[in-house]
Amino acid sequence: MKEITVTIDYDGMKYQTNIITKKEVKEEEVIKKAEEQVRKQWAG
């Protein structure tokens, strides 16, 4: 497992989030997970 810090542009603002994932996961999947995580956090 590895922890990655990702900066996501959401609704005109930049957010930083951490993703914990398997080492072999591709960058596109990490970015997608980060975007989903930020979206869920600010949707409510």
SVG drawing of the C-alpha trace seen along z (x, -y; Angstrom):
<svg xmlns="http://www.w3.org/2000/svg" viewBox="-26 -29 30 33">
<polyline fill="none" stroke="black" stroke-width="0.4" points="0.0,0.0 1.0,-3.6 -0.3,-7.0 -0.5,-9.7 -1.4,-13.3 -3.4,-14.7 -4.5,-18.3 -7.9,-18.4 -9.5,-21.5 -13.2,-21.3 -15.8,-24.1 -13.1,-26.7 -11.1,-25.9 -8.1,-23.6 -8.4,-20.9 -5.7,-18.5 -6.7,-14.9 -4.8,-11.8 -5.5,-8.5 -4.3,-5.1 -4.1,-2.5 -2.2,0.5 1.2,-0.2 0.2,1.2 -2.8,-1.1 -2.5,-3.5 -2.3,-7.3 -5.7,-7.7 -7.4,-5.6 -5.8,-7.5 -7.0,-10.8 -10.5,-9.5 -10.7,-8.3 -9.4,-11.6 -12.0,-13.5 -14.8,-11.2 -13.6,-11.8 -13.6,-15.6 -17.0,-15.5 -18.5,-13.4 -17.0,-15.6 -18.5,-18.8 -21.8,-17.5 -23.5,-17.3"/>
</svg>
